[in-house]
Amino acid sequence: MVPEKVTLSKYYHGDTWKGFKIGPVLFDGIAPTTTLVSCKLQFRDKYDNLGYEYNTVSAICKGLITITDAATWEVTVEPGILDLEKGLWYWDLETVDSADTIKTIISGKIRIKIDITNGVN
């Protein structure tokens, strides 16, 4: 399966990012036969350096992903402050299902813009 490509709206450093919702997910037009167990989303720069991570497991310095319906693979990437420097960042959402299959189902990019009021140049 090739991940769906999505370009997220520009984000101004220091502002609250609105997050987003995914799902229900279909694979080649068919509903999943397994349930969603966990997922993570990482933002990386062009050199593959990790900038920020969202995860279904709550952790310090990571954003939270909530699985809202495991059967239909619906998730919410919660709002928050993205601690990313200005520039272009690449991201993807990797999932693990009840059969322990790992799939990247969505990927894309986001541009982080300068925020004058936060003193970021």
N, C-alpha and C positions, 0 to 999 in steps of 0.2 A: 504494500500500500504506500503510495506517495503522499506525504503530508500535504494538507491544504495550506496554501500560502496566503498570509494575511499581513498587511502593513497597518500597524497601529497608528492612531493619531499622534501628532507631535506632542511632546510632553515638556513642560517647562520645569527645569530643575528646582526642587524645593516645594513645588505644588503637590497637592494630593492627586495621585493618579486614580482614575475612576475604575480601574480593573475591567473585567469583562466576563461574559458568560459563554459557555460552549455547550452544545447539545440540544436535543438528543443527537447522538452520533450514529451514523449509518456507515457500513462498510460495503462498498459497491452496491449501495441502495438497499442493503439488508441490515436489520437490527442486530446488535451483538448477541451472541449466544452465551457469553460469559459476563460476569459482573466486573465492574471497575473496582479495584482494590486501593490503588494509590496513583498519584501523579506528581510530577514536578515540572516547573518551568524555569529555565535559566536564561539570563541575558548575558551575552558574551560579545566582546569587541572583535575587531577584524583580526586580532592576533590570538583569538581563542581564550583570552583572559576572562574569568568569571567576574561579572559586575554585580549581579544580584540574583537571588533565587527565591522562588515561591515553591511551597511544598504542602502536601496534605498532612505532614507531621509538623506540629507547631514547634518552632525553635527560635531562639534569640537571633536577631539580625536576619531573619528570613520572613518573607510574606507568606500568607496562608491561602491555600486552595481548599475549598469546601466541596466535597462530593455531595451534590443535592439529590441525585438519583443514580445509584450504582447500576441498576438494571439497564437504563437508557444512556448511561455514560454522560450525564449532565453534571457540569462543574461550574463553580464560580471562583474566579481569581479575584480575591477581595481587594478593595481599594487600599491605598497606602502611599507612602512616600518612597519613590524609587531612588535609591542611593547610587545614581549613575552619573558619571561626568558627561559633559556635552559631547555630542557626536552621534554616530550611527551605531546602533546595537542590534545584534541578531539574537533571535530567541526561538525556542521550540518547547512544545509540551509533550513530555514523554509519559506514557501510561504503563501500568502493570495491571493485568486482569487476574481473575480467579484461577486461570490455568497457568499463571506465572509467565505469560507472554508479554514481552516488552514491545511497545509500539510508539512511534512518534507520529501523532495524528494531526498536528498543526504546527506551522513554523512561520516565521516572518521577520520583520525588522521594525524598529522604532527609532525616531530621531529625537535626541534630547537637546533642547534649546537652552540658550543662556537665560538666566533669570537675574536681571539687574538688581532687584531688591534683596536677593540673597547673597549678593557679592560674588557670584560665580561667573567667571569670564571664560 
